[in-house]
């Protein structure tokens, strides 16, 4: 599924902390993942999901994508999480321990049932599976294609290293293969890839280095554990001015080409065709989100009336 | 009772003084001359040294009903005011007024002496328990809250007459020359004490670090000092200055700081010659940090940093981002270290800092000041004196002075504090009139006073979350609910003087 929605920063917010939930609207991350899983102690599982439901139903002026990380479906809380939270209309579910396509399919089925019950469009609730074990990484391709609801694959390094019985390092060499495999699966399925959290909130240089690595590999976003990390991540994912200038030229060139009735045109001696245009469009959308260009690029302007 | 121009009910008189209700920030014109005191003569060979505080009090001629002062550069580490009051009590004096530059929580020790009638009242604001007890009706003593500039004005014009000033002098010689730069109780600038030294009828220097004559550099000269007393300790060094003042790590605070710095950039003031003041709070420092980055990026050379000085501003001075610092008080060790060795780090007195009744104070030359608030209202009036419980807990400091002086005053505050909204229909107490406030920055939006229309347009153009202040209030109250208003009795426990001496508000006893 082609999806140009910008998801550079997905901020975790504990579902049992009213003081943090109330601040969700103010931070300029692209998405939040309200956590009912690891951040919430067992004794607060029930209270947290009701708190999250109340928060979501009062948060009417939504200014970012809202995901809820439920407990695993095979836990005693997973189903109940869905049942309580979905009527408050989150945008999607972050599914932990998505080790196999079957697990995602099961969630897909449940979501469909809830959508019918709630009388909302089938497919409304999206899914972000977490690949966070050796098994999940191996199954990445199958998982990526297991549901139409999936808009991205998320790599979870903390659980992954635990499953591998290894230490996570700041260099991240031990993650390289898994990171790449998640990317291949995502790109092959035409969806986004979201990198893992960087846990040391005091180390902005380390965060920057890891985010730069993820961006170079092909990740388009990163999960965050603290709002202070948003600025660095957005800065890394911000296109360079030269990239933006070039993208603007590409779009202008392809519009000219369309008037001439062709899909290919030369720009500065280089060929501009569909993949180049696609990349340029992505750069411009990102640039718009960063306030680097004033208007959002119009699909029709790029592709013509379909 | 009369209402001032902000609709605040002001008593006709207070503690035997007829009050002038506040009208506006700039119009009141002073009458008369500077207050004078008796000439003195100290002949060669005479000694100013006395053996104890007791001897100094006796020599000063302090009597019942008179007024004493200390300065607050030792902040919550100060031992001197407590020691002086204890000595006064031991001597059996009654009805003494305190006109210190501020009173801190450490001075709760004098509460029994208020109850026993040794201390009659305060010609200054108070921080902490004294104000709380007064607000609850548990302590009967008049309190006249003044800004730093307002205090300098009141003393210079003679509406407050200090009979004996006790000046804690961290580095002092036997003839009274002093500075605050060196010694175990080093506090840096003695800016607030300068006013006292100039105007008090009798001036006693108290030191725990008597150095060979002359104590140089001289902040306050021997010509103003009548007596010199040594004591064991002036204060607790750990509480005099902070070891370091730190930038907040709270994401909400950082977001506020980020918005505030963008407001400064959008204001057009951030260019060569920029002058700036912030407090020492975590959000203020975070704003300074952002401003510093912006100055580096733009290769901007500022003119001066002002006010209470932190190591942060020292860093900016040393980096060349400011040409000088105008320091009325040092907030941390780094500032103390700097003022003792850098000529561009200039000590200034409270008169030069902020007095509205002279030929122009430093605050008049400020481009931008960052200030805090306990409450703001929809007319941009700001409260820093009382808390949401109605208790008088904080002194004004330089709040209303800098707001009136600076071209742009920016309030930074979280929108919700202790589950209560910070923006209200009407602040509990007006410290600083809304007319002198430019922008209120919270994490939920930025409200711009209508007199800064151009800035507002620019902020909108830069896609910052600009909101009408009423809209901001509604948004906050949607989360917090609207708190039930506090209830007060009629009796006035303190008055809040505006910097020009008119009365901007009265603090009343909180209903049980």
Boltz contact constraints between the chains, C-beta under 6 A:
constraints:
  - contact:
      token1: [A, 22]
      token2: [B, 479]
      max_distance: 6.0
  - contact:
      token1: [A, 26]
      token2: [B, 443]
      max_distance: 6.0
  - contact:
      token1: [A, 26]
      token2: [B, 444]
      max_distance: 6.0
  - contact:
      token1: [A, 227]
      token2: [B, 251]
      max_distance: 6.0
  - contact:
      token1: [A, 228]
      token2: [B, 251]
      max_distance: 6.0
  - contact:
      token1: [A, 291]
      token2: [B, 463]
      max_distance: 6.0
